[in-house]
Amino acid sequence: MLIKRGDQMLTERQELILETIINDFTQTHEPVGSKTVMLQLPIKVSSATIRNEMVVLEDFGFLEKTHSSSGRVPSASGYRYYLDYLVDPIEISDSVYHQIINQLDQPFHQVNEIIEEATKILSDLTNYTAFAAGPENIDIYITGFRIVPLSANRVMAILVTDDGNVQNQIYTLPHHTSGDEVEKAVALINKQLIGKTLTDVNSGCLNQIAKELVSRGSATIFLDLLQDVIKDAASEQMYVNGQINLLNNSGINDLNKLRSLYQLIDQKQLMSDFIGFDTNQIINHNSHTNVRVHLGSEMPSKLLEDCSLLTVDYSVGKHGTGTIALLGPSNMPYSQMIGLLEYFRNELANKLLEYYGDFK
C-alpha cells in the first residue's frame, strides 16, 4: 500500500526497510546489507525483494551506496524523511530517570544555576555538546541596585531581581569619585528602578535617571554602569557544556576546522541566535514529538555539515519559555535522544516552577 508523505510516496515495506537501515546504521556505523535488513524486519521478505526495494529507495535519494560495500547508508534526505514521519521516541530508562532527578534535586540559589546544571546533565548523559537558554525575562521585577567597593577605584555593580537572580559587573570609577557621591547615585537609581520590570527600563526611563544624576552633580559613568548591568540581566543567557565531545562527534579531522568549530561554539550570542534559527524552516510532521531536528545540510554553517542539532522549547508559565539543545553526530540514535529531550524539558520546567514558587 502506498503512503503519501508530503510530495513523496513510499510503501509500508519501503518505510520499514528505510527505518531498519537507519536504526542499524546508528548502532554499527557500517553500511547495511539486504541480509541484515531481512533478519531485522518485522515482516517476512526475501533478501532479493529487499535488494530491489533498496534500489528504489536509492533512486528516491533516501539511501546511498558506498564504494567499499554492497550495503547502503542513509542519505540526508533519508534521515529527513525518517525524522519527519517514522521516528518514534523511546522512553528513558530507570537509571537515566534517577540520574536526572538526583542531579536536579539540590538547592539552587539562582535560575542560572539550574540552567547551567541542565547542560551538564544532558552532556553527561549523551556525550554530546549541550546548550540551554533560560526563560525570557518578561515580568521579572528589580528589587535592588548596589555598588560595592572592591579597591581604591574599582567597584562591583549589583542588580537583584525578584526571582533571586543577581547580576554583577566590575568597573573602574574616576579617581575623584567620592563614597558620598556613590551613595547618592545608588539611592537615586533605586528610587527610579525598584518595582519596575527589566523591560520597563527603556530609553525614557534611563534618560530620566541621567537628568537627575546630572542635576545632582553625579558622574555620568553611573548611567553607563547601570545600562551595562541592566543589559546583561535582560539578555538571554546561553550555557554550553561538553565542548570537548566535539572531538569525537563532529567528524572533523582538520585541526583548523576543529578550531573554527570551537570558536563558533564559544560565541554565546551567536549560538543563541543559531539555536533559534529559522525554526519554521524545518516543519515537524511527526506528531509524536516537539523536538526539532536540524541536519547538517540544513544548518547555516558548513562546519556543522556532519552534525545534527536537536532543539526543544520548555515553558515556565508566566515566567516565559527557554530552549535546550544537543549537538551531536548526524548518525546519532534519534529515538533515544528525542525521548530524552522530551522528558528532560518537562523536568527542567518543573524544577524552575518549583524555584519560582519559593519567591512568591
KAQUIKA-V373960 format. One record per residue. RES is the residue in one letter. SS is DSSP state (hx for helix, st for strand, lp for the rest). D_CENTER is the distance of its C-alpha to the mean C-alpha in whole Angstrom. Layout:
((RES & SS & D_CENTER) (RES & SS & D_CENTER))
This chain:
((M & lp & 39) (L & st & 37) (I & st & 34) (K & st & 33) (R & st & 29) (G & lp & 28) (D & lp & 31) (Q & st & 31) (M & st & 33) (L & st & 33) (T & st & 35) (E & hx & 34) (R & hx & 36) (Q & hx & 34) (E & hx & 30) (L & hx & 31) (I & hx & 32) (L & hx & 29) (E & hx & 27) (T & hx & 29) (I & hx & 29) (I & hx & 25) (N & hx & 25) (D & hx & 27) (F & hx & 26) (T & hx & 23) (Q & hx & 25) (T & hx & 27) (H & lp & 26) (E & lp & 30) (P & lp & 31) (V & st & 32) (G & lp & 36) (S & hx & 38) (K & hx & 39) (T & hx & 36) (V & hx & 35) (M & hx & 38) (L & hx & 38) (Q & hx & 34) (L & lp & 35) (P & lp & 36) (I & lp & 39) (K & lp & 42) (V & lp & 42) (S & lp & 44) (S & hx & 42) (A & hx & 44) (T & hx & 43) (I & hx & 39) (R & hx & 40) (N & hx & 41) (E & hx & 38) (M & hx & 36) (V & hx & 38) (V & hx & 37) (L & hx & 33) (E & hx & 33) (D & hx & 35) (F & lp & 33) (G & lp & 30) (F & lp & 28) (L & st & 30) (E & st & 31) (K & st & 34) (T & lp & 33) (H & lp & 37) (S & lp & 37) (S & lp & 37) (S & lp & 38) (G & lp & 35) (R & st & 32) (V & st & 28) (P & st & 26) (S & lp & 25) (A & hx & 22) (S & hx & 24) (G & hx & 25) (Y & hx & 21) (R & hx & 20) (Y & hx & 23) (Y & hx & 22) (L & hx & 19) (D & hx & 20) (Y & hx & 23) (L & hx & 24) (V & lp & 21) (D & lp & 21) (P & lp & 19) (I & lp & 20) (E & lp & 21) (I & lp & 19) (S & lp & 22) (D & hx & 24) (S & hx & 23) (V & hx & 20) (Y & hx & 20) (H & hx & 22) (Q & hx & 20) (I & hx & 17) (I & hx & 20) (N & hx & 22) (Q & hx & 19) (L & hx & 18) (D & lp & 21) (Q & lp & 22) (P & lp & 23) (F & lp & 20) (H & lp & 22) (Q & lp & 19) (V & hx & 16) (N & hx & 14) (E & hx & 16) (I & hx & 14) (I & hx & 10) (E & hx & 11) (E & hx & 13) (A & hx & 10) (T & hx & 9) (K & hx & 12) (I & hx & 13) (L & hx & 10) (S & hx & 11) (D & hx & 15) (L & hx & 15) (T & hx & 14) (N & lp & 15) (Y & lp & 12) (T & st & 10) (A & st & 7) (F & st & 4) (A & st & 4) (A & st & 6) (G & lp & 10) (P & lp & 12) (E & lp & 14) (N & lp & 17) (I & lp & 19) (D & lp & 22) (I & lp & 22) (Y & st & 26) (I & st & 27) (T & st & 29) (G & st & 30) (F & st & 31) (R & st & 32) (I & st & 33) (V & st & 34) (P & st & 36) (L & lp & 35) (S & lp & 38) (A & lp & 41) (N & lp & 39) (R & st & 35) (V & st & 34) (M & st & 30) (A & st & 29) (I & st & 27) (L & st & 26) (V & st & 26) (T & st & 24) (D & lp & 25) (D & lp & 22) (G & lp & 23) (N & lp & 21) (V & st & 23) (Q & st & 22) (N & st & 24) (Q & st & 25) (I & st & 28) (Y & st & 31) (T & st & 35) (L & lp & 37) (P & lp & 41) (H & lp & 43) (H & lp & 45) (T & lp & 43) (S & lp & 45) (G & hx & 43) (D & hx & 45) (E & hx & 43) (V & hx & 40) (E & hx & 41) (K & hx & 42) (A & hx & 39) (V & hx & 37) (A & hx & 39) (L & hx & 39) (I & hx & 35) (N & hx & 35) (K & hx & 37) (Q & hx & 35) (L & hx & 32) (I & lp & 32) (G & lp & 31) (K & lp & 29) (T & st & 26) (L & hx & 23) (T & hx & 24) (D & hx & 27) (V & lp & 28) (N & lp & 28) (S & hx & 31) (G & hx & 34) (C & hx & 33) (L & hx & 32) (N & hx & 36) (Q & hx & 38) (I & hx & 36) (A & hx & 37) (K & hx & 41) (E & hx & 42) (L & hx & 41) (V & hx & 43) (S & hx & 46) (R & lp & 46) (G & lp & 46) (S & lp & 42) (A & lp & 40) (T & lp & 38) (I & hx & 36) (F & hx & 35) (L & hx & 33) (D & hx & 31) (L & hx & 30) (L & hx & 29) (Q & hx & 27) (D & hx & 25) (V & hx & 24) (I & hx & 24) (K & hx & 21) (D & hx & 19) (A & hx & 19) (A & hx & 18) (S & lp & 15) (E & lp & 12) (Q & lp & 11) (M & st & 8) (Y & st & 8) (V & st & 8) (N & st & 10) (G & lp & 13) (Q & hx & 13) (I & hx & 17) (N & hx & 16) (L & hx & 15) (L & hx & 19) (N & hx & 20) (N & hx & 17) (S & lp & 17) (G & lp & 21) (I & lp & 22) (N & lp & 25) (D & lp & 26) (L & hx & 25) (N & hx & 25) (K & hx & 22) (L & hx & 20) (R & hx & 21) (S & hx & 20) (L & hx & 16) (Y & hx & 16) (Q & hx & 17) (L & hx & 14) (I & hx & 12) (D & hx & 14) (Q & lp & 14) (K & hx & 11) (Q & hx & 12) (L & hx & 12) (M & hx & 9) (S & hx & 8) (D & hx & 10) (F & hx & 9) (I & hx & 6) (G & lp & 8) (F & lp & 11) (D & lp & 14) (T & lp & 13) (N & lp & 16) (Q & lp & 17) (I & lp & 16) (I & lp & 18) (N & lp & 17) (H & lp & 21) (N & lp & 20) (S & lp & 21) (H & lp & 20) (T & lp & 16) (N & lp & 14) (V & lp & 11) (R & st & 11) (V & st & 12) (H & st & 12) (L & st & 15) (G & hx & 16) (S & hx & 19) (E & hx & 17) (M & lp & 14) (P & lp & 16) (S & lp & 16) (K & hx & 19) (L & hx & 18) (L & hx & 15) (E & lp & 18) (D & lp & 18) (C & st & 15) (S & st & 12) (L & st & 9) (L & st & 8) (T & st & 6) (V & st & 7) (D & st & 8) (Y & st & 10) (S & st & 14) (V & lp & 16) (G & hx & 19) (K & hx & 20) (H & hx & 18) (G & lp & 15) (T & st & 12) (G & st & 8) (T & st & 5) (I & st & 3) (A & st & 3) (L & st & 6) (L & st & 9) (G & st & 12) (P & st & 16) (S & lp & 17) (N & lp & 19) (M & lp & 17) (P & lp & 18) (Y & hx & 16) (S & hx & 18) (Q & hx & 17) (M & hx & 13) (I & hx & 13) (G & hx & 16) (L & hx & 14) (L & hx & 10) (E & hx & 13) (Y & hx & 15) (F & hx & 12) (R & hx & 11) (N & hx & 14) (E & hx & 15) (L & hx & 13) (A & hx & 14) (N & hx & 18) (K & hx & 17) (L & hx & 16) (L & hx & 19) (E & hx & 21) (Y & hx & 21) (Y & hx & 21) (G & hx & 24) (D & lp & 26) (F & lp & 26) (K & lp & 28))
